[in-house]
Amino acid sequence: MELSIIIINHNTPELTKQTVESIIRTTHCISYETIVVDNSTDQTRVYQKEMPHQTIVAGVENRGFGHACNIGTSKAQGEYILFLNSDTILHDGALDQSVAYLREHPKVGALGIRTLLADGSLDHGCKRGFPTPSSALYYYLGLDKKHPESRKYGAYRQTFLPEDKTNEVDAVSGSFLLAPRSVLEEVGGFDEAFFMYGEDLDLCYRIRQKGYAVVYYADAAMTHLKGQSGLHTKSKTVIYHFYHAMILFYNKHYRGKYPFPVTMLVYCGVWGKYALTRMKAKRSR
C-alpha cells in the first residue's frame, strides 16, 4: 500500500462522501486506501457510505482533530499518510503527483499542495510561515496585504512566494498534509493538546526540527470548500479553541525564546482579540 488517506468526518457526511468520490475519480497510478474516522456528535450525520478500499472507524469520541488523525494513522497501512479535510475536492492527478514528488525528494517530511477556494482564489493556509510574535503582528495589522512582496511583512502568509511555484515553507495546512509514515513515527504524530487549530503548525514545526523540509507543491491542486465549520459559525467553543491554540503554540515553541514583556504582550494580544471576536459573534446573532 503506497498511500493511506485519513479523513475526519465530524457531522459532514455528504461532504465526506464528495471528498472520497473525488479521490476515486482523480487518482490513477498509486495504490491507496481511505480511512474515515467518524467522531460525529450528531448521530443523524454519521458517515456510513461504503466505498472501494475504504475503512470506517465509527463511534470515536470527539477529542479533537489531532486525536482522530492519530487514530486513523494507527489503522493505516500506507508508506505515506495523507491527512485530508472532508470539505475538499481533489483535482486530477493530485495524489499521483504528490506521492511521486515525495519519492523523488526523500528529505521532504511534509507536503501541501496548491489549495484554491470555491471562487478560485488561493487559500493562503496552504503555505505559511510560523506565527512568531512579529509575523503575527504584521499579519493582524494587514501589512502583508500592503506589502505582499516583503519577506518581513509577508512572513506569516508567505505572500512573497508565487502560488504557481513549488517552494520550501515553514508549514502547510492540515486540510492536505502528506508525510512519509516514517517521519510521522519519528515525531510522534499530532499533539493532542491542540483540540482544533494549530495542530498542523505544531506538527510541521517538529518535522522541521528533525531536519526535514516542508514543501508547498504547486503542481498539484485541490479546491477547499472552506466555511463548513470554523470561526464563521460564531460558536463560542470554536472561537475559544482558535485563540487557545495560539497560546499553546507560543508556550510550547517560543515562550523560552522571548523576554517576559514580549510574552505578556502576546498573551494580552491573543486574549484581547478573543474577547473582541466573542463580542462581535454575540452582536451578529
C-alpha positions as CSV (number, residue, x, y, z in Angstrom):
1,M,0.0,0.0,0.0
2,E,1.5,3.3,-1.1
3,L,-0.9,5.8,0.4
4,S,-3.3,5.9,3.3
5,I,-5.7,8.8,3.2
6,I,-7.2,9.8,6.6
7,I,-10.4,11.9,6.6
8,I,-12.2,13.0,9.7
9,N,-15.9,13.1,9.5
10,H,-17.4,15.4,12.1
11,N,-21.1,15.9,11.2
12,T,-20.3,16.3,7.5
13,P,-21.4,13.0,5.8
14,E,-22.3,14.5,2.4
15,L,-19.1,16.5,2.2
16,T,-17.1,13.5,3.2
17,K,-18.8,11.4,0.5
18,Q,-17.9,14.0,-2.1
19,T,-14.3,14.1,-1.0
20,V,-13.9,10.3,-1.2
21,E,-15.6,10.3,-4.6
22,S,-13.0,12.9,-5.8
23,I,-10.2,10.7,-4.6
24,I,-11.5,7.8,-6.6
25,R,-12.1,9.9,-9.7
26,T,-8.7,11.7,-9.8
27,T,-6.3,9.0,-8.6
28,H,-4.9,6.7,-11.3
29,C,-1.4,5.5,-10.7
30,I,-0.9,4.6,-7.0
31,S,-2.3,2.0,-4.6
32,Y,-4.3,3.7,-1.7
33,E,-6.8,3.2,1.0
34,T,-9.1,5.7,2.6
35,I,-9.7,5.7,6.4
36,V,-12.7,7.7,7.5
37,V,-12.6,8.4,11.3
38,D,-16.1,9.4,12.4
39,N,-16.2,11.4,15.6
40,S,-19.6,13.0,14.8
41,T,-21.6,14.4,17.7
42,D,-24.9,14.4,15.7
43,Q,-25.7,10.8,15.2
44,T,-28.0,11.6,12.3
45,R,-24.9,12.8,10.4
46,V,-22.7,9.8,10.8
47,Y,-20.8,8.7,7.7
48,Q,-21.9,5.3,6.6
49,K,-21.2,5.3,2.8
50,E,-19.3,2.2,1.6
51,M,-16.6,2.9,-0.9
52,P,-13.9,0.8,-2.5
53,H,-10.6,0.5,-0.5
54,Q,-12.2,2.2,2.5
55,T,-12.3,1.6,6.2
56,I,-14.7,3.4,8.5
57,V,-13.7,3.9,12.1
58,A,-17.0,4.7,13.8
59,G,-18.1,5.8,17.2
60,V,-14.9,7.8,18.0
61,E,-15.1,10.2,21.0
62,N,-14.7,13.8,19.8
63,R,-11.4,14.7,21.5
64,G,-10.2,16.9,18.6
65,F,-8.8,16.8,15.1
66,G,-5.4,15.6,16.1
67,H,-6.7,12.8,18.3
68,A,-8.9,11.5,15.4
69,C,-6.0,11.8,12.9
70,N,-3.8,9.7,15.3
71,I,-6.4,7.0,15.5
72,G,-6.6,6.9,11.7
73,T,-2.8,6.7,11.5
74,S,-2.8,3.7,13.8
75,K,-5.1,1.9,11.3
76,A,-3.1,2.9,8.2
77,Q,-1.1,0.5,6.1
78,G,0.4,3.0,3.6
79,E,4.1,4.0,3.2
80,Y,2.8,7.6,3.0
81,I,0.0,9.2,5.1
82,L,-2.3,12.0,3.9
83,F,-4.5,14.0,6.2
84,L,-7.3,15.4,4.1
85,N,-10.2,17.6,5.1
86,S,-13.7,16.4,4.5
87,D,-14.6,19.6,2.7
88,T,-12.1,19.3,-0.2
89,I,-12.3,18.2,-3.8
90,L,-9.0,17.0,-5.4
91,H,-8.0,18.0,-8.9
92,D,-7.0,15.3,-11.4
93,G,-3.7,13.6,-10.6
94,A,-3.1,15.4,-7.4
95,L,-2.3,12.4,-5.3
96,D,-0.3,10.6,-8.0
97,Q,1.9,13.7,-8.5
98,S,2.3,14.4,-4.8
99,V,3.4,10.8,-3.9
100,A,5.8,10.9,-6.9
101,Y,7.3,14.1,-5.6
102,L,7.9,12.7,-2.1
103,R,9.5,9.6,-3.7
104,E,11.9,11.8,-5.6
105,H,12.7,14.0,-2.6
106,P,13.4,11.8,0.5
107,K,14.4,14.8,2.6
108,V,10.9,16.2,2.5
109,G,9.0,15.5,5.7
110,A,5.7,17.1,4.9
111,L,4.0,18.3,1.7
112,G,1.0,20.5,1.0
113,I,-0.5,21.4,-2.4
114,R,-1.9,24.5,-4.1
115,T,-5.3,24.9,-2.5
116,L,-8.0,27.0,-4.0
117,L,-11.2,28.4,-2.5
118,A,-14.5,28.0,-4.2
119,D,-14.0,31.3,-6.0
120,G,-10.7,30.2,-7.4
121,S,-8.5,32.4,-5.2
122,L,-5.7,30.9,-3.2
123,D,-6.3,29.6,0.3
124,H,-3.3,31.1,2.0
125,G,-3.2,28.5,4.7
126,C,-1.6,26.0,2.3
127,K,1.7,27.8,2.6
128,R,2.6,29.6,5.8
129,G,5.4,30.8,8.0
130,F,5.4,30.1,11.7
131,P,3.5,32.7,13.8
132,T,6.3,34.4,15.6
133,P,5.3,37.5,17.6
134,S,6.5,39.8,14.8
135,S,5.0,37.9,11.9
136,A,1.7,37.5,13.7
137,L,1.7,41.3,14.5
138,Y,2.3,42.2,10.8
139,Y,-0.4,39.8,9.7
140,Y,-3.0,41.3,12.1
141,L,-2.1,44.8,11.2
142,G,-2.6,43.9,7.5
143,L,0.9,44.8,6.5
144,D,1.2,41.7,4.4
145,K,-1.6,42.9,2.2
146,K,0.0,46.3,1.8
147,H,3.5,44.8,1.1
148,P,2.9,41.3,-0.2
149,E,6.4,41.1,-1.8
150,S,8.1,41.8,1.6
151,R,9.7,38.8,3.3
152,K,9.4,40.7,6.6
153,Y,5.7,41.8,6.4
154,G,4.6,38.7,4.5
155,A,6.3,36.2,6.7
156,Y,3.2,34.5,8.1
157,R,1.2,34.0,4.8
158,Q,4.4,33.7,2.7
159,T,2.9,36.2,0.3
160,F,6.3,36.9,-1.3
161,L,6.3,33.3,-2.7
162,P,4.4,32.9,-6.1
163,E,1.5,30.5,-5.8
164,D,2.4,28.7,-9.0
165,K,5.9,27.8,-7.9
166,T,7.0,24.9,-5.7
167,N,8.9,26.2,-2.6
168,E,10.1,25.2,0.8
169,V,7.9,26.8,3.5
170,D,7.6,26.7,7.3
171,A,4.2,24.9,7.4
172,V,1.4,23.6,5.3
173,S,-2.3,23.2,6.1
174,G,-3.9,20.2,7.8
175,S,-6.5,20.3,5.1
176,F,-3.9,18.5,2.9
177,L,-0.8,17.3,4.8
178,L,1.1,14.5,3.2
179,A,4.0,12.9,5.0
180,P,6.0,9.7,5.0
181,R,4.8,7.3,7.7
182,S,8.4,7.0,9.0
183,V,8.6,10.8,9.6
184,L,5.3,10.8,11.5
185,E,6.5,7.9,13.6
186,E,9.7,9.8,14.3
187,V,8.0,13.0,15.5
188,G,5.1,11.1,17.3
189,G,2.1,12.3,15.2
190,F,-0.2,15.1,16.2
191,D,0.0,16.7,19.6
192,E,-3.5,16.1,21.0
193,A,-3.3,19.1,23.3
194,F,-4.4,21.1,20.3
195,F,-8.1,20.3,20.1
196,M,-8.6,22.2,16.8
197,Y,-6.4,24.7,15.0
198,G,-2.7,24.9,15.4
199,E,-2.0,21.2,15.3
200,D,-0.8,21.4,11.7
201,L,1.6,24.2,12.5
202,D,2.9,22.3,15.5
203,L,3.4,19.1,13.5
204,C,5.3,21.0,10.8
205,Y,7.5,22.7,13.4
206,R,8.5,19.4,14.9
207,I,9.1,17.9,11.5
208,R,11.5,20.8,10.6
209,Q,13.2,20.4,14.0
210,K,14.1,16.9,12.9
211,G,15.9,18.3,9.8
212,Y,13.2,17.6,7.2
213,A,11.9,20.1,4.7
214,V,8.3,21.2,4.5
215,V,7.2,21.9,0.9
216,Y,4.4,23.8,-0.8
217,Y,3.9,21.8,-4.0
218,A,2.4,24.0,-6.7
219,D,2.0,21.4,-9.5
220,A,-0.9,19.6,-7.7
221,A,-4.1,21.2,-6.6
222,M,-7.4,20.9,-4.9
223,T,-10.5,23.0,-4.0
224,H,-11.2,23.7,-0.4
225,L,-14.9,24.4,0.4
226,K,-13.9,26.5,3.4
227,G,-16.6,27.8,5.6
228,Q,-18.4,24.5,6.5
229,S,-17.0,24.8,10.0
230,G,-14.8,27.1,12.0
231,L,-15.0,30.8,13.1
232,H,-17.8,31.7,10.8
233,T,-20.1,29.5,12.9
234,K,-19.7,32.0,15.7
235,S,-19.6,29.1,18.1
236,K,-18.0,30.2,21.4
237,T,-16.3,26.8,21.7
238,V,-14.7,27.1,18.2
239,I,-13.6,30.7,18.9
240,Y,-12.0,29.6,22.2
241,H,-10.1,26.8,20.6
242,F,-8.9,29.1,17.8
243,Y,-7.3,31.5,20.2
244,H,-6.3,28.9,22.8
245,A,-4.3,27.2,20.0
246,M,-2.2,30.3,19.6
247,I,-1.3,30.3,23.3
248,L,-0.5,26.6,23.2
249,F,1.8,27.1,20.2
250,Y,3.6,30.1,21.7
251,N,4.1,28.4,25.1
252,K,5.4,25.2,23.5
253,H,7.8,26.7,21.0
254,Y,8.5,30.4,21.7
255,R,8.0,31.3,25.3
256,G,11.5,30.4,26.4
257,K,13.0,32.3,23.4
258,Y,11.5,35.8,24.2
259,P,11.7,38.0,27.3
260,F,8.9,38.3,29.8
261,P,7.5,41.6,28.4
262,V,7.1,40.1,24.9
263,T,5.3,37.1,26.4
264,M,2.9,39.4,28.3
265,L,2.2,41.4,25.1
266,V,1.5,38.1,23.2
267,Y,-1.0,37.0,25.9
268,C,-2.7,40.3,26.1
269,G,-2.9,40.5,22.3
270,V,-4.4,37.0,21.9
271,W,-6.9,37.2,24.7
272,G,-7.9,40.7,23.7
273,K,-8.6,39.5,20.2
274,Y,-10.5,36.6,21.6
275,A,-12.7,39.0,23.7
276,L,-13.4,41.2,20.6
277,T,-14.3,38.2,18.5
278,R,-16.7,36.9,21.1
279,M,-18.4,40.3,21.3
280,K,-18.8,40.5,17.5
281,A,-20.2,37.0,17.4
282,K,-22.8,37.9,20.0
283,R,-23.9,41.0,18.2
284,S,-24.3,39.3,14.9
285,R,-26.6,36.6,16.2
